[in-house]
Amino acid sequence: MFSVEELYGFNKKPKVNRGNSGKPDKSEGKKETKEKEESVLASQILDAARRLMERRRLEIYLKECDVTMEQSHMPYRNLGKSGLRVSCLGLGTWVTFGSQICDEMAESVMTVAYDSGVNLFDTAEVYASGRAETTLGNILKKKGWRRSSYVVTTKIYWGAKTNSFLTLNLMCVCWCVAGLRGSLSRLQLDYVDIVFANRSDINAPMEEIVRAMTFVIDQGMAMYWGTSRWNAVEIMEAYSIARQFNLVPPVCEQAEYHYFQRDKVELHLPELYHKIGVGAVTWSPLACGLLTGKYNEGVPESSRAAMKGHAWLKERLCSDEGKKQLRKIKELHLLADRLNCTPAQLAIAWCLRSEGVSSVLLGVSNTEQLLENLGSLRVNLWTCCLATSRETPRRRRRAEEEAATN
């Protein structure tokens, strides 16, 4: 009979080279063991040095802002009225990952974000034709972070190839399943925490969309599902169908939100939050960089508006409405000076103060931008709210109605 140790090789002695004399060559075995130990030690020292360097850079930046590491703890909020807790600042990958920045910079950005308490990472199958998901997945696999310590969200609709939507049925059941499987393969994950329906498909019945999302959740491919760029009527319809047929309702809407895009998040989503528990994950808090002031003197060559495929942004900047917004930005910069923060920090802090907003997604191309954006957590939100709430959507609409009656 074999013992358990012998059966599984626990007591099995390693083979050694006895040489010509028939005696074990102990020096060779010791040499190999020593080389392996030195290799492992060198790798550990290198990883520790990288973490120390990133932490030191964060400490230096926070010291300049008169904030300590203990004071910069990331606040966490429930995603809508679900039990999922997400950092109030998340990291998005649109334009940057797999396109604008290299993989090494993407890894540095994610490392600083994760070490600073960011646990929400957002991507989509269409970002850089799937390369953004691939980059994100490679970094997560390399880092080896505990899976329960971060939240990954992705969006399906167009497909990973830019021209695939010409021949596919967008939000039908089979495409939802195939699209999410492709995303999981690129992300190298067993599941995503949230899968978003990236736009509502007018050609697919709402019941089919809700059933498709329920199916991928039942299969363990996702934990929750949400909507992206849906209007309040569509979200309410999806919720009603889910309740009627005992399906899974959406838990959040991903919407554009900044000083020049306010109606949806401030007028419609708060009502949905209180009635059916749908939260908001917002993106583009800097209005594609407009609120930073980088476009005040024209379009820089390295900016997003100068990139291929973003001619729409350049056209918007050159329009009459864009010029009006640029004049408004100068006033906001004066306010930022009074609050002792940068324009970017003011813009992000302003988004965070809105009711029902679970997380604000940041889009950065380097660690310096990320550290600056993280500094928005120290801005006095109440002061920010008072200073910028004079022209709310409700007041603006009331003024327009009064002007029309007069």
ZITAWO-V964591 format. One record per residue. RES is the residue in one letter. PHI is phi in whole degrees, -180 to 180 (NA if undefined). D_CENTER is the distance of its C-alpha to the mean C-alpha in Angstrom with 2 decimals. Layout:
BEGIN
RES;PHI;D_CENTER  RES;PHI;D_CENTER
END
This chain:
BEGIN
M;NA;56.90  F;-97;53.72  S;-79;51.85  V;-61;48.09  E;-65;47.63  E;-70;49.77  L;-63;48.20  Y;-97;44.67  G;79;45.96  F;-70;45.28  N;-100;48.80  K;-72;48.99  K;-81;50.04  P;-67;48.44  K;-71;50.70  V;-127;52.19  N;-83;54.13  R;-89;57.81  G;68;59.03  N;-73;62.66  S;-82;64.07  G;84;62.39  K;-97;60.78  P;-60;57.02  D;-90;55.52  K;-67;53.65  S;-65;52.80  E;-68;50.69  G;-65;48.66  K;-64;48.09  K;-65;47.00  E;-64;44.34  T;-63;43.05  K;-65;42.97  E;-64;41.04  K;-64;38.36  E;-63;38.12  E;-66;37.88  S;-65;35.11  V;-64;33.02  L;-63;33.79  A;-63;32.83  S;-65;29.44  Q;-66;28.84  I;-64;30.03  L;-65;27.76  D;-64;24.60  A;-65;25.81  A;-65;26.52  R;-63;23.03  R;-63;21.54  L;-65;24.33  M;-64;23.77  E;-66;20.07  R;-66;21.10  R;-65;24.06  R;-63;22.12  L;-66;19.97  E;-64;23.29  I;-63;24.97  Y;-65;22.44  L;-66;22.52  K;-66;26.30  E;-63;26.53  C;-93;24.81  D;60;27.22  V;-128;24.57  T;-93;24.89  M;-62;22.41  E;-68;23.63  Q;-81;23.00  S;-101;19.37  H;-58;18.23  M;-74;14.84  P;-73;15.57  Y;-120;14.25  R;-132;14.68  N;-72;15.49  L;-77;13.44  G;61;16.23  K;-109;19.40  S;-85;18.20  G;-91;18.53  L;-79;14.92  R;-100;13.90  V;-128;10.43  S;-67;10.06  C;-68;10.68  L;-118;8.27  G;-116;4.58  L;-112;3.48  G;-96;3.35  T;-122;6.44  W;-64;8.82  V;74;12.21  T;-81;11.53  F;-67;11.14  G;75;14.43  S;-144;15.92  Q;-75;16.07  I;-119;15.75  C;-78;17.51  D;-65;16.37  E;-65;17.91  M;-68;15.97  A;-60;12.62  E;-66;13.94  S;-63;15.08  V;-62;11.86  M;-65;10.15  T;-65;13.47  V;-63;13.74  A;-62;10.39  Y;-64;11.43  D;-67;14.96  S;-91;14.15  G;104;12.89  V;-70;9.08  N;-121;8.63  L;-110;5.30  F;-123;3.44  D;-112;3.03  T;-149;6.34  A;-160;9.83  E;-64;13.40  V;-87;14.55  Y;-64;12.34  A;52;15.12  S;55;17.18  G;96;15.32  R;-69;15.22  A;-64;11.47  E;-65;11.46  T;-62;14.57  T;-62;13.39  L;-61;10.46  G;-64;13.16  N;-63;15.77  I;-68;14.07  L;-62;13.43  K;-67;17.03  K;-67;18.44  K;-72;17.11  G;67;18.36  W;-65;16.38  R;-60;17.53  R;-60;15.68  S;-75;15.93  S;-91;14.29  Y;-143;10.63  V;-118;8.75  V;-113;7.56  T;-123;7.20  T;-139;8.91  K;-127;11.22  I;-123;14.93  Y;175;17.70  W;-78;18.80  G;99;18.91  A;-75;17.95  K;-98;20.96  T;-64;21.18  N;-107;24.60  S;-71;24.25  F;-69;23.89  L;-71;27.50  T;-124;28.94  L;-111;26.61  N;-93;26.64  L;35;22.96  M;-108;22.45  C;-73;25.57  V;-59;25.51  C;-63;26.19  W;-73;23.49  C;-61;20.79  V;-67;21.97  A;-64;22.40  G;-64;19.04  L;-71;17.17  R;-62;19.61  G;-63;18.85  S;-64;15.10  L;-63;16.07  S;-65;18.58  R;-70;16.34  L;-78;13.78  Q;58;16.97  L;-123;16.06  D;-81;18.43  Y;-158;16.01  V;-108;12.49  D;-73;11.93  I;-138;11.20  V;-114;12.39  F;-102;12.36  A;-85;15.53  N;-81;14.53  R;91;17.65  S;-91;20.80  D;-95;23.52  I;-69;26.87  N;-89;28.74  A;-113;27.61  P;-60;28.95  M;-59;26.51  E;-61;28.07  E;-67;27.24  I;-64;23.52  V;-65;23.50  R;-66;25.68  A;-64;23.46  M;-68;20.40  T;-64;22.79  F;-63;24.15  V;-67;20.98  I;-72;20.37  D;-63;24.05  Q;-81;23.82  G;80;21.19  M;-83;18.64  A;-151;16.16  M;-97;16.48  Y;-139;15.50  W;-135;15.10  G;-141;14.04  T;-116;14.81  S;-140;13.38  R;64;15.87  W;-94;18.59  N;-89;21.31  A;-63;22.65  V;-65;25.63  E;-66;23.71  I;-64;21.52  M;-65;24.78  E;-64;26.53  A;-63;24.03  Y;-65;24.41  S;-64;28.19  I;-65;28.49  A;-61;26.53  R;-70;28.95  Q;-67;31.94  F;-108;31.48  N;59;29.94  L;-108;26.58  V;-91;23.01  P;-84;21.69  P;-70;18.15  V;-108;16.40  C;-160;14.02  E;-120;13.64  Q;-100;10.78  A;-134;12.75  E;-72;13.27  Y;-152;14.55  H;-160;16.41  Y;-61;20.07  F;-100;21.34  Q;-138;19.48  R;-123;20.32  D;-55;22.48  K;-63;20.15  V;-73;18.11  E;-95;21.28  L;-104;23.94  H;-98;22.84  L;-68;19.86  P;-58;21.65  E;-66;24.51  L;-66;22.47  Y;-63;20.88  H;-74;24.43  K;-83;26.06  I;-126;23.85  G;79;20.98  V;-81;18.14  G;-91;15.31  A;-130;12.95  V;-111;9.23  T;-104;9.76  W;-132;8.73  S;57;11.09  P;-65;12.53  L;-100;14.76  A;55;16.02  C;59;15.17  G;93;16.83  L;-62;19.83  L;-75;19.72  T;-79;19.87  G;92;23.32  K;-67;22.93  Y;-103;24.57  N;-63;27.43  E;-111;29.83  G;120;28.73  V;-103;26.09  P;-64;25.55  E;-64;25.73  S;-90;22.53  S;-84;20.46  R;-66;18.19  A;-66;21.11  A;-91;23.33  M;-77;21.29  K;-65;22.64  G;90;21.45  H;-120;20.58  A;-64;24.14  W;-60;23.14  L;-71;21.45  K;-65;24.63  E;-65;26.79  R;-67;25.04  L;-66;25.58  C;-86;29.21  S;-76;29.92  D;-63;31.88  E;-66;28.95  G;-64;26.91  K;-65;29.84  K;-66;30.09  Q;-67;26.48  L;-63;27.16  R;-67;30.12  K;-68;28.13  I;-62;25.63  K;-61;28.61  E;-68;29.39  L;-66;25.92  H;-67;26.33  L;-65;29.58  L;-65;27.93  A;-62;25.38  D;-62;28.44  R;-68;30.08  L;-87;27.15  N;59;27.07  C;-147;23.48  T;-84;21.95  P;-57;21.17  A;-65;17.44  Q;-65;17.55  L;-63;19.65  A;-62;17.42  I;-71;14.34  A;-62;16.82  W;-64;18.39  C;-69;15.34  L;-67;14.99  R;-81;18.64  S;-76;18.48  E;-66;19.62  G;88;17.47  V;-79;14.07  S;-83;12.16  S;-157;9.00  V;-113;8.29  L;-84;5.25  L;-102;6.88  G;-120;8.11  V;-129;10.70  S;-110;13.38  N;-159;14.95  T;-70;15.12  E;-64;17.43  Q;-63;15.07  L;-63;12.49  L;-63;15.50  E;-63;16.72  N;-65;13.66  L;-64;13.77  G;-67;17.37  S;-65;16.61  L;-68;16.98  R;-94;20.66  V;-73;21.44  N;-69;23.88  L;-64;22.04  W;-68;25.39  T;-62;27.00  C;-61;24.11  C;-65;24.44  L;-64;28.19  A;-75;28.14  T;-118;25.91  S;-99;26.84  R;-67;30.17  E;-116;29.11  T;-80;27.12  P;-57;26.84  R;-65;29.63  R;-67;31.91  R;-65;31.32  R;-66;32.17  R;-65;35.21  A;-66;36.39  E;-66;36.15  E;-66;38.17  E;-65;40.76  A;-66;41.09  A;-70;41.64  T;-72;44.36  N;-78;46.09
END
